[in-house]
């Protein structure tokens, strides 16, 4: 158990809350006024973690908060231990064991294989193929006919089931394989933008068992990737200050792959930290409920 003096952990709380408040200020301002932002709103609509959840600081498993931590004690799943207050990891794991194990399986699978860089962001194009209803009320940069032509010529090589499931009926056959939840562990790979964005989902689903600083870092990564995802999409997002990455051209595809590789490098240490945290939780000596 790591014991944090009160002045240290309260300083961490303050810094964390300030970082989150600064990062979500624009979203809150728009939300109060009913102003949509298709790029930024995605993180709050698709991922089920509210700004208030992100702001709430947790030390994670195996940390004792020394001093007067009575305010923390009022939260669910915290209890008194020798030297202060700590998360009752056993109680949380009793409810979340399957989530923790699934997280470990997915993290391990992705880390076991090299990244692939030949998709060129065509998943977003396959999501609007053949007209029909669009996910975002935005105009297409090239129009419907040219958008369809681009994805038909380039094809789709998506490895992420949660992107594939939003392909239009006519867009699905354009992928090089059909994807199902059952074979996610077989195809998920670290070059995929959405696999790296989803480190945020893994992190917040593990909360409060992992420290909130790690959850926020995964959020920051997801937010940065979201900009590239929409810049390379068929949508015109110039009105939101995002210059297009024209993947319909060779130069645009080269730009996309360079950014894709950079995000993989940025995601790798976060993925390793999450796996280390999960392995610690699943160590029999760590908590009794998972010792069998």
Protein Blocks (a to p, Z undefined) as FASTA:
>chain_A
ZZddfklmmmmmmmmmmmmmmmmmmmmmmmmnopacfklmmmmmmpccdfklmmpccebe
hiacehjfklmmmpghiacdehiacddfklmmmmmmmmmmmmmmmmmmmmmpccdfklno
mmmmmmmggiaadfbdcddfkbjklmmmmmmmnopadfbfklmmmpcfklmmmpmbdcdf
klmmmmgcfkbmklmmmmmmmmmmmpckbcfklmmmmmmmmmmmmmmmmmmmmbdcklno
pacddfkbmklmmmmmmmmmmmmmmmmmmmmmmmmmmmmmmpmklpmklmZZ
